[in-house]
């Protein structure tokens, strides 16, 4: 299967238009049509209806495979390019918002750094495809358990730190005076869905047997201050690492006591580290 044809197909399916896909890819509309026809001929199945432009059942199945396939091709190219890269070309660090903190700031060199705050699910792909040299991913886990990362490419991971987690409540909330809270008792509370800023509600459901935690408000962004402001003004609860949840004006951070889970941060990279990447990784992995 020709990856160029596959990329064209994914673009047409995403934009639901042959002409829009042609503009996005820099091809003529005729070339896009020829790519789709060639791919359909190769697979022996129609992949798109034309009016409206939409994937057929076979096309939907191909889309499930296409993303991981194209990502692995990009990762393979990046891995080879990385081997020939100039060691001191600078450093790009991709991080989830709650994985970044004072210790990371202290480990960065004085110049030549690009910092990219990304949705946590995008960090491994950024490292795999070479758009970042190092990645910091985080999530909710049992103590000492590694995080479950998407299988985007062969990556090396190292546990960096584990921190207690707290429920962030308005200081007027009936539970604000508690010394600890059980997650199961909060399954029916009003929650903030902020998958790219706080700890995702999916993690909470998994820790609570797969149910509860319906969102009252969804925040699509990576700004921790926006998330904590929403929690402090009563728009919903959120679960955060203790250092992030502590000291928020108008809010109280109550420790989560059950189940026994922690906020875990891991360092992610591909290949052998050199130059600034190696120095930063060494600083981050030293015992605190």
C-alpha positions in Angstrom: 0.0 0.0 0.0 1.5 3.3 -1.1 1.7 5.7 1.9 1.3 8.7 -0.4 -2.1 7.4 -1.6 -3.0 6.6 2.0 -2.2 10.2 3.1 -4.4 11.5 0.3 -7.2 9.2 1.4 -7.0 10.3 5.0 -7.0 14.0 4.0 -10.1 13.6 1.8 -11.9 11.6 4.5 -11.0 14.3 7.1 -12.1 17.2 5.0 -15.0 15.5 3.3 -14.0 17.1 0.0 -11.8 16.3 -2.9 -11.2 20.0 -3.8 -10.4 20.9 -0.2 -8.0 18.0 0.1 -6.3 19.0 -3.2 -5.7 22.5 -1.7 -4.4 21.2 1.6 -2.0 18.8 -0.2 -0.9 21.0 -3.0 -2.2 18.7 -5.7 -4.8 19.2 -8.4 -8.2 17.8 -7.8 -7.7 15.4 -10.7 -4.5 14.0 -9.0 -6.4 13.5 -5.8 -9.2 11.6 -7.6 -6.5 9.4 -9.3 -4.9 8.7 -5.9 -8.2 7.5 -4.4 -9.0 5.4 -7.5 -5.6 3.8 -7.4 -6.0 3.0 -3.7 -9.4 1.6 -4.2 -8.1 -0.5 -7.1 -5.2 -1.8 -5.0 -7.6 -2.8 -2.1 -10.4 -4.0 -4.4 -13.0 -2.1 -2.4 -14.7 1.4 -2.6 -13.4 3.6 0.2 -15.5 6.8 -0.3 -19.0 7.7 -1.4 -18.8 10.8 -3.7 -22.0 12.7 -2.9 -21.6 13.4 -0.1 -17.9 12.5 0.3 -17.8 10.1 3.2 -16.0 6.8 4.1 -17.7 3.6 3.2 -17.6 0.8 5.8 -14.4 -0.4 4.2 -13.1 3.1 4.3 -13.9 3.5 8.0 -11.9 0.3 8.7 -9.0 1.6 6.7 -9.0 4.9 8.7 -8.6 2.9 11.9 -5.3 1.5 10.5 -4.2 4.6 8.6 -3.3 6.9 11.6 -1.0 4.4 13.4 0.6 3.3 10.0 1.4 6.8 8.9 2.6 7.7 12.4 5.0 4.8 12.5 6.4 5.8 9.1 7.1 9.3 10.4 8.6 7.8 13.5 10.9 5.6 11.4 12.1 8.5 9.3 12.7 10.6 12.4 14.6 7.8 14.0 17.0 7.6 11.1 17.4 11.4 10.8 18.0 11.6 14.5 21.1 9.3 14.2 22.7 11.8 11.9 21.7 14.9 13.7 24.1 17.5 15.0 24.4 16.9 18.7 24.2 20.5 19.9 21.4 21.8 17.6 19.3 22.8 20.6 16.6 21.1 22.5 12.8 20.8 22.0 10.9 19.6 25.1 7.2 18.5 24.7 5.3 18.3 28.0 1.9 17.9 29.4 0.8 20.9 31.4 0.7 19.1 34.8 4.1 17.4 34.1 5.9 20.7 33.9 7.2 22.4 37.1 10.0 24.2 38.9 12.3 21.1 38.8 12.0 21.0 35.0 12.6 24.7 34.7 15.8 24.4 36.7 17.1 21.5 34.5 16.7 23.5 31.2 19.8 25.2 29.7 19.9 29.0 29.5 19.4 29.2 25.8 18.5 27.1 22.7 15.3 25.6 24.2 11.9 25.3 22.6 9.1 24.3 25.1 5.9 22.9 23.7 3.0 22.3 26.0 0.8 19.7 24.3 -2.2 17.5 25.1 -0.7 14.6 27.1 -1.7 12.0 24.4 0.2 14.0 21.8 3.6 14.0 23.6 4.7 10.5 22.7 3.9 11.0 19.1 5.9 14.3 19.1 8.9 12.5 20.4 8.5 9.6 18.0 8.2 11.8 14.9 11.2 14.0 15.9 9.3 17.2 16.5 10.5 17.0 20.1 13.7 15.6 21.6 12.4 14.8 25.0 8.8 14.4 26.3 7.2 14.6 29.8 4.0 12.6 30.1 1.9 12.1 33.2 -1.2 10.5 34.6 -2.9 8.7 37.5 -1.3 5.4 38.5 -0.8 3.1 41.4 2.4 3.7 43.2 5.4 2.5 41.2 3.2 1.4 38.3 4.3 2.6 34.8 2.0 4.7 32.7 0.2 3.1 29.8 1.4 5.1 26.7 0.2 4.8 23.1 2.2 2.4 21.0 3.5 5.0 18.5 7.1 3.7 18.1 9.9 2.2 20.2 10.4 4.7 23.0 12.4 4.7 26.2 10.6 5.8 29.3 11.9 6.5 32.8 9.8 7.2 35.9 10.7 10.7 37.1 8.5 11.5 40.1 5.4 10.5 41.9 3.2 13.0 43.9 0.1 12.8 46.0 -3.1 14.0 44.3 -5.8 16.3 45.7 -9.4 17.2 44.9 -9.6 21.0 44.3 -12.8 22.5 45.8 -14.1 26.0 46.3 -13.4 27.1 49.9 -17.2 27.4 50.4 -17.8 23.8 49.3 -19.4 21.5 52.0 -16.5 19.1 51.7 -13.8 21.8 52.0 -13.1 21.1 55.6 -12.4 17.4 55.2 -8.9 16.1 55.8 -9.3 13.5 53.1 -11.7 12.3 50.5 -12.5 8.9 48.9 -12.9 8.9 45.1 -15.9 6.6 45.2 -17.8 9.1 47.3 -17.4 11.8 44.6 -18.5 9.8 41.5 -21.8 11.7 41.3 -20.3 15.2 42.0 -20.0 18.0 39.4 -16.7 17.6 37.7 -14.6 19.5 35.2 -13.6 17.6 32.1 -10.2 19.0 31.2 -8.2 16.2 29.6 -5.3 18.4 28.5 -4.9 20.4 31.7 -6.0 18.3 34.7 -6.1 14.6 35.2 -8.7 13.2 32.7 -12.0 12.0 34.0 -11.3 8.7 32.2 -8.5 8.1 34.6 -10.9 8.7 37.5 -13.5 6.3 36.1 -10.8 3.6 35.6 -9.8 4.0 39.2 -13.4 3.8 40.3 -14.4 0.6 38.3 -15.3 2.4 35.1 -18.3 4.4 36.1 -19.3 7.9 37.4 -17.7 11.3 37.0 -19.9 13.0 34.5 -18.6 16.4 33.4 -20.5 19.6 34.3 -18.2 21.7 32.1 -15.6 20.8 29.5 -12.4 22.9 29.2 -10.4 22.4 26.1 -7.0 23.9 26.8 -3.7 23.4 28.6 -3.8 26.4 30.9 -3.7 25.2 34.5 -4.6 28.7 35.8 -7.8 28.6 33.8 -8.7 25.2 35.1 -8.0 26.1 38.8 -10.1 29.3 38.4 -13.0 27.3 37.1 -12.8 25.0 40.1 -12.4 27.8 42.6 -15.5 29.5 41.3 -17.7 26.4 41.6 -18.0 25.2 38.0 -16.8 21.7 39.0 -14.3 19.6 40.9 -10.9 18.6 39.4 -8.1 16.3 40.5 -4.6 17.6 40.4 -1.1 16.9 41.7 -0.7 18.3 45.2 1.9 21.0 44.2 -0.5 22.3 41.5 -3.6 22.3 43.7 -2.0 23.9 46.7 -2.3 27.7 47.2 -5.1 28.4 44.6 -7.0 31.6 45.7 -10.6 30.8 46.7 -10.0 27.0 46.7 -9.0 24.2 49.0 -6.9 21.2 48.1 -8.2 18.1 49.9 -6.0 14.9 49.7 -7.4 11.9 48.0 -7.1 9.0 50.4 -8.8 6.1 48.6 -7.9 4.5 46.3 -4.1 4.7 46.7 -3.1 6.4 43.6 -0.4 9.0 42.7 0.3 11.5 40.0 3.2 9.9 38.0 5.5 11.7 35.6 7.7 9.9 33.1 10.5 11.1 30.8 10.1 9.8 27.2 12.7 9.8 24.4 13.8 7.9 21.3 17.2 6.6 20.4 20.4 7.6 22.1 20.5 11.0 23.8 23.2 13.5 23.0 24.2 17.0 23.8 21.6 19.2 25.6 19.0 16.3 25.6 21.4 14.0 27.5 22.3 16.8 30.0 18.6 17.7 30.7 17.6 14.0 31.0 20.4 13.4 33.5 19.3 16.4 35.6 15.6 15.3 35.5 16.4 11.7 36.5 18.6 12.5 39.4 17.0 11.8 42.8 15.3 14.9 44.2 
